[in-house]
């Protein structure tokens, strides 16, 4: 393939019609990356332009075709992102979607398993967006990938790690299957070693430049700073910064003896929002503080609306001039609200509601709110990756606000039965997300801080202590032969009583349903082994949290790129757990300068610029 062909397409077709379109050097480098790898993972931060990077890779392959060949591409993405993906490829890169062209055909589908099944066949390139949603084995949409083969595969996701090393192995397995079915020889063990080698030094991963590497992890302030303009590398304006997260704990409020009236979480949520000043000033500029509230189910939204109305908020209308104290429920699908979604994502300092109440199913991925500066987690997901996705809704390249905030609404006090039913498990999920963030996510990939603060350390310490006490009771129960027999009967007959069901979930016993030959003694051994391991993990977590709290400057990591530089966990079948939280930080300015000053970037800079000439 000649670079001249690439440059002609970009210069004479794409950039000729999109004169204001800006391309970033790290995006263009992916054209070299896909040329030299059959499998590429773009794990860059939310908002770094991964869609455009994928489109540039299509252009690279398109221009490598022999005469009369047609490039066949399959793109699989989330339903909520489908239209946005289509618009970016068509409007910015002039790549027509789902239209038969003599040079290429790009089949763009959502990730519903039925659509993946219909798309079965052989392709030159398969692009899987939000690839982390395919990690779980034996799901309908994962199984449908078995009908797809391709010569090259690209995975896109800003949150690739959910549980640890096993996730990397699953990406290799998925891509390996797609490539092998196309007749490619794939040494999966060698490929896994290459990926783990790339991830072994988190700092090097973010501060180095290697367009031959199959994996990237760049951040938007780094990507944006290395822009190609008029044939030269230029630097863009400053990015918004993330402030230290806040924990809004109604339990703290209700413990204070000065307050007679006990609040529930919803009342406390509105109380805290009312306490935020209406405007935030940045020098001579003043912008309204605006909030995105994530909920789990519609009933939560209805109850929040009732409380807002009690506090003199009123429903926002697109056709009325906005003023203080407006709310809007954005619930449903993107296809049901296309005009409104477009309005929210394009209008920043305009007629926007003060508060948007939305479900995580609706807005966690693919919907942008650059005019908002507060993410408020009333529903808290137990996955730190999902929490990071939410931050990405407001942390955009074109964010209106200079400062952004993540908030968590929890209750460390006593719940009523009604609150347990309505609130679900958000507070427990908060502890799980914090633990996974420190222990697993940061071990494999550098990330921006979305969870760490002095208060979260205190809460994680407290939650571990409470859980250890709870496990002492389990220790007694698991030595009771009658109780073990009840659990075994429940497993074999799918009889889930409340206490037994909790233990089955807590100790991941559902897979034993298929094994009718587990004796009571074997089940007891399994449970005691799992209990020992869990208790040890909690003890180590407490020890590390206390150490980290005393040593880390938490205020200094709010907007830094951070990673855990020292953690080791024994194999899954061992009861011993060893590890240490050793949080290191990198300034994005350091990443930018390190890349720009590297010999590799200086060598490849002209090659990248030549792609546009």
Secondary structure, DSSP 8 states (H G I E B T S, - for coil): --HHHHHHIIIIIIHHH-TT--EEHHHHHHHHHHHH-SEEEE---TTS-HHHHHHHHHHHHHTT--TT--EEEEEEE-GGGHHHHHHIIIIIH---SS---SSEEEEEEES-HHHHHHT-EEEEEEEEESGGGG-STT-HHHHHGGGEEEEEEEEE-S---SSSHHHHHHHHHHHHHHHHHTT----HHHHHHHHHHHHS-HHHHHH---TT-SEE---HHHHHHSEEETTEEE------EE---EEEEHHHHHH-TT--S---HHHHHHHHHHTS-SEEEETTEEEE--EEEEESSHHHHHHHHHHHHHTT-EE--TTS---SSEEEEE-S-GGGGHHHHHHHHH-SSSS--SEEEEEHHHHSSS---TT--EEEESS--S-HHHHHHHHTTT--TT-S-SEEEEEEEE--S---HHHHHHHTTHHHHHHHHHHHIIIIIHHHS-EE-SS--HHHHHHHHHHHHHHHHHHHHHHHHTT-HHHHHHHHHHHHHT---HHHHHHHHHTT-GGGGG-TT--HHHHHHHHHHHHHHHHHHHHHHHHHHHHHHHH--GGGGSSSEEEE-------TT-S-------EEEE-HHHHHHHHHHSHHHHHHHHHHHHTT-
